[in-house]
């Protein structure tokens, strides 16, 4: 149980930060669009990557720098494109859809979330390398409990973020609120794109 709690706390410390994945889930949660599907996708993706790290996949990831380089370039371009879309929405509030208007289709929402998850090389550093390295220090049985706790933290966080975002709907009935949110998202995505593109080392506080 101690290992599971340690995994929960460590994982939560990494993912509770403004990042591309979190910003997208928050926006979709406010719109109430495909929230269950997106929360499930994010939680399962994190669980998969965490378990790969717990099983010793961190060393494997580090042996294939070309794959991380491809993810770095693709992720930077993807984040930059989304930053431009968010900036356009922020600068043209008249083009924003009302809360009850249809937005992204389910395939489009999942594809976007896939990009934020698997085209971001930092997600591999956070989950596979870092959490995997910490887990292996807890012994053969302890590392799996650590991984289970880490995956549980991801599920709890994305569920709270996605389903809790609906509480903000009254605020986002006003176009100005959407301008502020999309402005923050644009700055966040652009900053992350620069960090990913220039390959700043280390493990960031969130994905």
Residue pairs with C-beta under 8 A, 6 or more apart in sequence:
1 145
3 138
3 142
3 143
3 145
3 146
3 149
4 145
4 146
4 148
4 149
4 152
5 149
6 138
6 146
6 149
7 131
7 135
7 145
7 146
7 147
7 148
7 149
7 150
7 151
7 152
7 153
8 149
8 150
8 152
8 153
9 149
9 153
10 131
10 134
10 146
10 150
11 46
11 50
11 131
11 149
11 150
11 151
11 153
11 154
12 153
12 156
12 157
13 205
14 126
14 130
14 131
14 203
14 205
14 206
14 207
15 22
15 46
15 126
15 153
15 154
15 157
15 206
15 207
16 157
16 206
17 204
17 205
17 206
17 207
18 184
18 188
18 206
19 188
19 192
19 204
19 206
19 207
20 79
20 82
20 116
20 120
20 188
20 189
20 192
20 207
21 42
21 113
21 116
21 117
21 120
21 123
21 207
22 161
22 206
22 207
23 184
23 185
23 188
23 189
24 38
24 112
24 113
24 116
25 35
25 38
25 39
25 42
25 113
25 158
25 161
25 162
25 165
26 161
26 162
26 165
27 165
27 181
27 185
28 34
28 35
28 38
28 104
28 109
28 162
28 165
29 35
29 161
29 162
29 163
29 164
29 165
29 166
30 99
30 165
30 166
30 168
30 169
30 172
30 181
31 99
31 103
32 99
32 166
32 169
33 103
33 104
33 109
34 104
34 106
34 109
34 110
35 162
35 163
35 165
36 162
37 106
37 109
37 110
38 109
38 110
38 113
38 158
38 162
39 155
39 158
39 159
39 161
39 162
39 163
41 110
41 113
41 114
41 117
42 113
42 117
42 154
42 158
43 151
43 154
43 155
43 158
43 159
45 117
45 118
46 127
46 151
46 154
47 151
47 154
47 155
49 123
49 124
49 127
49 128
50 127
50 128
50 131
50 132
50 147
50 150
50 151
50 154
51 147
51 151
52 127
52 128
52 132
53 127
53 128
53 129
53 130
53 131
53 132
53 133
53 135
53 147
54 131
54 132
54 135
54 136
54 143
54 144
54 146
54 147
55 132
56 132
56 136
57 128
57 132
58 128
58 129
58 130
58 132
58 133
61 67
61 68
61 124
61 128
61 129
62 129
68 121
68 124
71 118
71 119
71 120
71 121
71 124
72 121
72 196
72 197
72 199
73 197
74 119
75 115
75 119
75 120
75 121
75 193
75 196
76 193
76 194
76 196
76 197
77 193
78 115
78 116
78 119
79 120
79 189
79 190
79 192
79 193
79 196
80 189
80 190
80 193
80 197
82 112
82 185
82 189
83 185
83 186
83 187
83 188
83 189
83 190
83 193
84 186
86 182
86 183
86 185
86 186
86 189
87 182
87 183
87 186
87 190
88 95
89 95
89 96
89 178
89 179
89 182
90 178
90 179
90 180
90 182
90 183
90 186
93 175
93 176
93 178
93 179
96 175
96 178
97 103
99 169
99 172
99 173
104 112
117 123
117 207
120 192
120 196
120 207
121 196
122 196
122 203
122 204
122 207
123 207
125 203
125 204
126 203
126 204
126 206
126 207
127 150
129 203
130 203
131 146
131 147
131 150
134 146
135 142
135 143
135 144
135 146
135 147
135 150
136 143
137 143
138 145
138 146
171 177
172 178
172 181
195 204
